Amino acid sequence: MCTYIVETTKLMGAAKGPQGWVSIDTANVYFDHPFHAPLDHSLNIDFMNQSDGLTQRIAVELSADSAMRLVESILAALKQGEAAHF
Amino acid sequence: MSYYRGMTTQVVSITGYQGDKGEAYYARPEGNGPFGAVVLIHHMPGWDNWTMEAVRKLAHQGLIGIAPNLYFREPGSPDDQAAKARADGGVSDDQVVGDVEGALAFLRAQKEFNGKVGVMGFCSGGRHAFICAGRIASMKAIVDCWGGSLIVDDPALLTPKRPINPIDYAKDIQCPILGIFGNEDKNPDPAQVDKIEAVLKSLGKTYSFHRYDGAGHGFFGSERPAYRVEQALDGWKKTYDFFHQHLD
């Protein structure tokens, strides 16, 4: 069943979409049917700029396993980067 | 006539809920008809390729198919619209019913339409189809494909956009109901399907439920791993036969 579950997090950064680089301040995260990926369910992340009226969306649809690996990679990269830079 | 039936497809304008101007994907079989019609209600991911394919499958079988874009009020492509609608907590049931009534108004203006219309939906669209069958008296048949949350046990889950427990509309459904479910589905799971069936039975409704072993949620979707060819082919055959029985 499709759900209406969405985890929203505020963030600061930029993302590159069809119109080039845009500032982003919001990510909506949900695990549900994808629009494009050949999966029954996917971990979907929509990066957007809420303050800009959500005019652009940079989206990814990931398998559950690859989403978990991405989480681990992000944490590992942050840990190594902090050690190297600070 | 050729063994294979031709069809014409187009994106048409409809007037939806509260007079909003929207759009729908329309497929009509080759020939003068007149043909019965099915309003197909898309699932939560929106007005996607699968929805268009399903509309064409209906037309290929000699039925008019029309699928309104329930997210047309949002900007962007259909996937962007779906993401925005989700972020806003989905669309309201009243709005869906209004948009489906807009599709019906479009159908009534088509000379190839025979005046008999049914409704079909997948997933959340199955839930919407159930509600539409209860609220729109002119519906002649409904096919609910694994519509979840038809029975809301916890009143706290009723929201301003979805204020009525869908099963409460069962008493108002006057047309035959075809239900298609996978026994490995989680929502609705077999116990929930049992509860839905018990309500329909107690109300004396005309219904036929088909439950498929080895199939879960969304098993008609040929572009996804959940696709189950044998069960899907049988489910589609039952769908076509059901609509022809009640809409021809």
Interface residues (C-beta under 8 A of the other chain):
Chain A: M1 C2 T3 Y4 V6 T8 N28 Y30 D32 H33 P34 F35 H36 P38 L39 D40 N44 D46 L54 T55 R57 A59
Chain B: H43 M44 P45 G46 D48 P75 G76 P78 D79 D80 A82 A83 K84 R86 A87 G89 G90 C123 S124 W146 G148 S149 D185 K186 N187 P188 G216 H217 G218 E223 R224 P225 A226
